[in-house]
């Protein structure tokens, strides 16, 4: 069976995976962009986000690249799709990424409010799932056709799958920044009790990379 993976998920030194007060100008909450200082210079992120080949190589790039290897579908929380809350007022909001999202595979967005699938350029289609995390995972596995499914976040969505021991592997990047407030990734989550262990760790100038696996 395909794996359920978390990749390139960055947290602060004080454990926050997103800053407070997300809005149109602060997609990751106030201060949240600083969490990804390790990722943005990499060749993978430069290619995916900006379409250029001038990014850096090295350890950070290796971890960034593995996050797209063998991924056949993604799962996102609604906040990862956009800042709109409540019932969709219309279908004008099409995501943070413009007409060419980085995913290029089916993406399943958890929401309480129905919306028709959104087909984007480059192979990305957003499917809006109102039946909960388990249904989203089932549909994502079907769409992935044997490849792995990546949980992109946010914090609450990752916690839902963690608490049910459904995540197989997690790459967490600890960035050398302090947010002071926001959403703590492991708040109320007892990883050892759930059977997770750190199987690899590697530090660079911009982050400490951890691989957590279910034992």
Rosetta blueprint (number, residue, H / E / L):
1 X L
2 X L
3 X L
4 X E
5 X E
6 X E
7 X E
8 X E
9 X E
10 X E
11 X E
12 X L
13 X L
14 X L
15 X L
16 X E
17 X E
18 X E
19 X L
20 X L
21 X L
22 X L
23 X E
24 X L
25 X L
26 X E
27 X L
28 X L
29 X L
30 X L
31 X L
32 X H
33 X H
34 X H
35 X H
36 X H
37 X L
38 X L
39 X L
40 X L
41 X L
42 X E
43 X H
44 X H
45 X H
46 X H
47 X H
48 X H
49 X H
50 X H
51 X L
52 X L
53 X L
54 X L
55 X L
56 X E
57 X L
58 X L
59 X H
60 X H
61 X H
62 X H
63 X H
64 X H
65 X H
66 X H
67 X L
68 X L
69 X L
70 X L
71 X E
72 X E
73 X E
74 X E
75 X E
76 X E
77 X E
78 X H
79 X H
80 X H
81 X H
82 X L
83 X L
84 X L
85 X L
86 X L
87 X L
88 X L
89 X L
90 X L
91 X L
92 X L
93 X L
94 X L
95 X L
96 X L
97 X L
98 X L
99 X L
100 X L
101 X L
102 X L
103 X L
104 X L
105 X L
106 X E
107 X E
108 X E
109 X E
110 X E
111 X L
112 X L
113 X L
114 X L
115 X L
116 X L
117 X L
118 X E
119 X E
120 X L
121 X H
122 X H
123 X H
124 X L
125 X E
126 X E
127 X E
128 X E
129 X E
130 X L
131 X L
132 X L
133 X H
134 X H
135 X H
136 X H
137 X H
138 X H
139 X H
140 X H
141 X H
142 X H
143 X H
144 X H
145 X L
146 X L
147 X L
148 X E
149 X E
150 X E
151 X E
152 X E
153 X E
154 X L
155 X H
156 X H
157 X H
158 X H
159 X H
160 X H
161 X H
162 X H
163 X H
164 X L
165 X L
166 X L
167 X L
168 X L
169 X E
170 X E
171 X E
172 X E
173 X E
174 X E
175 X E
176 X L
177 X L
178 X L
179 X L
180 X L
181 X L
182 X L
183 X E
184 X E
185 X L
186 X L
187 X L
188 X L
189 X L
190 X L
191 X H
192 X H
193 X H
194 X H
195 X L
196 X E
197 X E
198 X E
199 X E
200 X E
201 X E
202 X E
203 X E
204 X L
205 X L
206 X L
207 X E
208 X E
209 X E
210 X E
211 X E
212 X E
213 X E
214 X E
215 X L
